[in-house]
Every structure is written in C-alpha cells, then in structure tokens.
C-alpha cells in the first residue's frame, strides 16, 4: 500500500479499474477498502484451505510492488 500511495502522490495513476473506483472516496480510503477486500478473500481462502491461491496472490502482490517501485523511480527521475 505504501508504494501505491507514494506513486499516486508523485502523479502516478491506478491501472486496476476496481481499485480506481475505490479511489473515488480518496486515496487512503480507497486503498484501505481494496486491502480490506483482499484480506477478506485471503481469509476465505485460508478457511477453505486454498493455500495455492494464496501463494499465487502473494506473487501477484510482489509484482505490483515491483511495478510501483519502477513507477516511483520513473516519476522521480522526471521531476
């Protein structure tokens, strides 16, 4: 979440349409809503013992953080 907040504050844009919709309530509020949804899905996955899905989701989130870091680097170098 921190990398997303930094990227947005530097002028980056949210590419996920669902999260972009959540951001209509504000950057922090929208990101908190999106994280609450993700955590709820993870809890359901753990409850139903869907460990494989949780592992894949962790890889996706690692990729999102890496993408955000690249956006931060580009926006910082441009400024």
Backbone as JSON Lines, residues from 0, in Angstrom:
{"i":0,"aa":"X","n":[0.83,-1.18,0.0],"ca":[0.0,0.0,0.0],"c":[0.87,1.25,0.0]}
{"i":1,"aa":"X","n":[1.98,1.21,0.7],"ca":[2.85,2.39,0.78],"c":[3.38,2.79,-0.59]}
{"i":2,"aa":"X","n":[3.78,1.8,-1.39],"ca":[4.31,2.15,-2.71],"c":[3.23,2.73,-3.6]}
{"i":3,"aa":"X","n":[2.0,2.28,-3.45],"ca":[0.9,2.83,-4.24],"c":[0.63,4.28,-3.83]}
{"i":4,"aa":"X","n":[0.63,4.55,-2.54],"ca":[0.4,5.92,-2.05],"c":[1.48,6.85,-2.58]}
{"i":5,"aa":"X","n":[2.73,6.41,-2.52],"ca":[3.84,7.23,-3.0],"c":[3.71,7.47,-4.5]}
{"i":6,"aa":"X","n":[3.43,6.42,-5.26],"ca":[3.29,6.57,-6.71],"c":[2.15,7.52,-7.05]}
{"i":7,"aa":"X","n":[1.03,7.41,-6.36],"ca":[-0.1,8.3,-6.62],"c":[0.25,9.74,-6.26]}
{"i":8,"aa":"X","n":[0.98,9.93,-5.16],"ca":[1.33,11.29,-4.75],"c":[2.31,11.94,-5.71]}
{"i":9,"aa":"X","n":[3.07,11.12,-6.45],"ca":[4.01,11.66,-7.43],"c":[3.37,11.89,-8.8]}
{"i":10,"aa":"X","n":[2.08,11.55,-8.91],"ca":[1.38,11.77,-10.17],"c":[1.07,10.5,-10.94]}
{"i":11,"aa":"X","n":[1.36,9.35,-10.35],"ca":[1.05,8.08,-11.0],"c":[-0.46,7.85,-11.02]}
{"i":12,"aa":"X","n":[-0.89,6.88,-11.8],"ca":[-2.32,6.57,-11.92],"c":[-2.54,5.1,-11.56]}
{"i":13,"aa":"X","n":[-3.73,4.81,-11.08],"ca":[-4.1,3.44,-10.76],"c":[-4.6,2.75,-12.02]}
{"i":14,"aa":"X","n":[-4.02,1.6,-12.36],"ca":[-4.4,0.88,-13.57],"c":[-5.51,-0.14,-13.35]}
{"i":15,"aa":"X","n":[-5.72,-0.57,-12.12],"ca":[-6.76,-1.54,-11.82],"c":[-8.1,-0.79,-11.74]}
{"i":16,"aa":"X","n":[-9.06,-1.11,-12.62],"ca":[-10.32,-0.35,-12.64],"c":[-11.11,-0.45,-11.34]}
{"i":17,"aa":"X","n":[-11.06,-1.6,-10.67],"ca":[-11.8,-1.74,-9.41],"c":[-11.19,-0.86,-8.33]}
{"i":18,"aa":"X","n":[-9.87,-0.9,-8.21],"ca":[-9.19,-0.06,-7.22],"c":[-9.37,1.41,-7.58]}
{"i":19,"aa":"X","n":[-9.31,1.75,-8.87],"ca":[-9.53,3.13,-9.29],"c":[-10.92,3.61,-8.86]}
{"i":20,"aa":"X","n":[-11.9,2.72,-8.94],"ca":[-13.25,3.07,-8.48],"c":[-13.24,3.32,-6.97]}
{"i":21,"aa":"X","n":[-12.56,2.48,-6.22],"ca":[-12.46,2.67,-4.77],"c":[-11.78,3.99,-4.43]}
{"i":22,"aa":"X","n":[-10.86,4.43,-5.27],"ca":[-10.13,5.67,-5.01],"c":[-11.02,6.9,-5.1]}
{"i":23,"aa":"X","n":[-12.24,6.75,-5.59],"ca":[-13.15,7.89,-5.67],"c":[-13.5,8.42,-4.28]}
{"i":24,"aa":"X","n":[-13.31,7.61,-3.24],"ca":[-13.55,8.08,-1.86],"c":[-12.31,8.74,-1.28]}
{"i":25,"aa":"X","n":[-11.22,8.75,-2.02],"ca":[-9.96,9.32,-1.55],"c":[-8.87,8.28,-1.62]}
{"i":26,"aa":"X","n":[-7.62,8.72,-1.76],"ca":[-6.53,7.75,-1.92],"c":[-6.39,6.77,-0.76]}
{"i":27,"aa":"X","n":[-6.34,7.28,0.45],"ca":[-6.16,6.37,1.59],"c":[-7.41,5.52,1.82]}
{"i":28,"aa":"X","n":[-8.57,6.14,1.75],"ca":[-9.81,5.39,1.95],"c":[-9.99,4.32,0.9]}
{"i":29,"aa":"X","n":[-9.72,4.67,-0.34],"ca":[-9.86,3.7,-1.43],"c":[-8.9,2.54,-1.3]}
{"i":30,"aa":"X","n":[-7.67,2.84,-0.92],"ca":[-6.69,1.76,-0.75],"c":[-7.03,0.89,0.46]}
{"i":31,"aa":"X","n":[-7.54,1.5,1.52],"ca":[-7.95,0.7,2.68],"c":[-9.12,-0.21,2.32]}
{"i":32,"aa":"X","n":[-10.06,0.28,1.52],"ca":[-11.17,-0.56,1.08],"c":[-10.64,-1.72,0.24]}
{"i":33,"aa":"X","n":[-9.73,-1.43,-0.7],"ca":[-9.21,-2.5,-1.55],"c":[-8.44,-3.53,-0.73]}
{"i":34,"aa":"X","n":[-7.69,-3.08,0.27],"ca":[-6.95,-4.03,1.12],"c":[-7.9,-4.86,1.97]}
{"i":35,"aa":"X","n":[-8.99,-4.24,2.44],"ca":[-9.99,-4.99,3.21],"c":[-10.61,-6.09,2.37]}
{"i":36,"aa":"X","n":[-10.89,-5.79,1.1],"ca":[-11.44,-6.8,0.2],"c":[-10.45,-7.94,0.0]}
{"i":37,"aa":"X","n":[-9.19,-7.59,-0.24],"ca":[-8.15,-8.6,-0.47],"c":[-7.94,-9.47,0.77]}
{"i":38,"aa":"X","n":[-7.92,-8.83,1.94],"ca":[-7.73,-9.6,3.18],"c":[-8.91,-10.53,3.41]}
{"i":39,"aa":"X","n":[-10.12,-10.06,3.11],"ca":[-11.31,-10.91,3.25],"c":[-11.22,-12.13,2.34]}
{"i":40,"aa":"X","n":[-10.78,-11.92,1.11],"ca":[-10.63,-13.05,0.18],"c":[-9.55,-14.0,0.69]}
{"i":41,"aa":"X","n":[-8.46,-13.47,1.23],"ca":[-7.39,-14.32,1.76],"c":[-7.87,-15.14,2.96]}
{"i":42,"aa":"X","n":[-8.66,-14.52,3.82],"ca":[-9.2,-15.24,4.98],"c":[-10.11,-16.37,4.51]}
{"i":43,"aa":"X","n":[-10.95,-16.09,3.52],"ca":[-11.8,-17.15,2.97],"c":[-10.97,-18.26,2.35]}
{"i":44,"aa":"X","n":[-9.91,-17.88,1.64],"ca":[-9.02,-18.89,1.06],"c":[-8.37,-19.76,2.12]}
{"i":45,"aa":"X","n":[-7.93,-19.13,3.2],"ca":[-7.31,-19.9,4.29],"c":[-8.35,-20.8,4.96]}
{"i":46,"aa":"X","n":[-9.57,-20.27,5.14],"ca":[-10.63,-21.05,5.78],"c":[-10.95,-22.3,4.97]}
{"i":47,"aa":"X","n":[-10.97,-22.16,3.64],"ca":[-11.27,-23.3,2.77],"c":[-10.02,-24.05,2.32]}
{"i":48,"aa":"X","n":[-8.89,-23.73,2.97],"ca":[-7.61,-24.41,2.73],"c":[-7.18,-24.33,1.26]}
{"i":49,"aa":"X","n":[-7.27,-23.16,0.7],"ca":[-6.86,-22.91,-0.68],"c":[-5.49,-22.22,-0.67]}
{"i":50,"aa":"X","n":[-4.5,-22.94,-0.13],"ca":[-3.17,-22.37,0.02],"c":[-2.53,-22.0,-1.32]}
{"i":51,"aa":"X","n":[-2.82,-22.76,-2.34],"ca":[-2.25,-22.5,-3.67],"c":[-2.65,-21.1,-4.16]}
{"i":52,"aa":"X","n":[-3.9,-20.75,-3.97],"ca":[-4.37,-19.43,-4.39],"c":[-3.71,-18.31,-3.62]}
{"i":53,"aa":"X","n":[-3.49,-18.52,-2.33],"ca":[-2.83,-17.5,-1.51],"c":[-1.39,-17.34,-1.96]}
{"i":54,"aa":"X","n":[-0.72,-18.42,-2.29],"ca":[0.66,-18.33,-2.8],"c":[0.71,-17.54,-4.1]}
{"i":55,"aa":"X","n":[-0.21,-17.8,-4.99],"ca":[-0.26,-17.08,-6.27],"c":[-0.55,-15.6,-6.04]}
{"i":56,"aa":"X","n":[-1.45,-15.31,-5.12],"ca":[-1.78,-13.92,-4.81],"c":[-0.55,-13.18,-4.27]}
{"i":57,"aa":"X","n":[0.25,-13.86,-3.44],"ca":[1.47,-13.24,-2.93],"c":[2.43,-12.89,-4.06]}
{"i":58,"aa":"X","n":[2.53,-13.76,-5.05],"ca":[3.39,-13.46,-6.2],"c":[2.87,-12.26,-6.98]}
{"i":59,"aa":"X","n":[1.57,-12.18,-7.12],"ca":[0.97,-11.04,-7.82],"c":[1.26,-9.74,-7.06]}
{"i":60,"aa":"X","n":[1.13,-9.77,-5.74],"ca":[1.39,-8.57,-4.96],"c":[2.86,-8.18,-5.0]}
{"i":61,"aa":"X","n":[3.75,-9.15,-5.06],"ca":[5.17,-8.84,-5.23],"c":[5.4,-8.13,-6.56]}
{"i":62,"aa":"X","n":[4.72,-8.6,-7.6],"ca":[4.84,-7.96,-8.92],"c":[4.27,-6.54,-8.88]}
{"i":63,"aa":"X","n":[3.18,-6.33,-8.16],"ca":[2.59,-4.99,-8.05],"c":[3.54,-4.04,-7.34]}
{"i":64,"aa":"X","n":[4.17,-4.5,-6.27],"ca":[5.13,-3.65,-5.55],"c":[6.31,-3.32,-6.46]}
{"i":65,"aa":"X","n":[6.8,-4.3,-7.2],"ca":[7.91,-4.05,-8.13],"c":[7.49,-3.03,-9.19]}
{"i":66,"aa":"X","n":[6.28,-3.16,-9.72],"ca":[5.78,-2.2,-10.71],"c":[5.7,-0.8,-10.09]}
{"i":67,"aa":"X","n":[5.14,-0.72,-8.88],"ca":[5.04,0.58,-8.22],"c":[6.41,1.21,-8.01]}
{"i":68,"aa":"X","n":[7.39,0.4,-7.64],"ca":[8.75,0.93,-7.44],"c":[9.31,1.46,-8.76]}
{"i":69,"aa":"X","n":[9.02,0.78,-9.86],"ca":[9.51,1.27,-11.15],"c":[8.81,2.58,-11.53]}
{"i":70,"aa":"X","n":[7.52,2.7,-11.23],"ca":[6.79,3.94,-11.49],"c":[7.37,5.07,-10.64]}
{"i":71,"aa":"X","n":[7.62,4.79,-9.37],"ca":[8.21,5.79,-8.47],"c":[9.56,6.25,-9.02]}
{"i":72,"aa":"X","n":[10.39,5.31,-9.45],"ca":[11.7,5.65,-9.97],"c":[11.57,6.53,-11.22]}
{"i":73,"aa":"X","n":[10.66,6.16,-12.14],"ca":[10.48,6.97,-13.35],"c":[9.97,8.36,-13.04]}
{"i":74,"aa":"X","n":[8.97,8.46,-12.14],"ca":[8.42,9.76,-11.81],"c":[9.41,10.62,-11.05]}
{"i":75,"aa":"X","n":[10.26,10.0,-10.26],"ca":[11.28,10.75,-9.51],"c":[12.36,11.26,-10.45]}
{"i":76,"aa":"X","n":[12.74,10.44,-11.43],"ca":[13.78,10.87,-12.38],"c":[13.28,11.98,-13.3]}
{"i":77,"aa":"X","n":[12.0,12.0,-13.6],"ca":[11.43,13.01,-14.48],"c":[11.34,14.36,-13.75]}
{"i":78,"aa":"X","n":[11.05,14.3,-12.46],"ca":[10.86,15.54,-11.67],"c":[12.14,16.3,-11.43]}
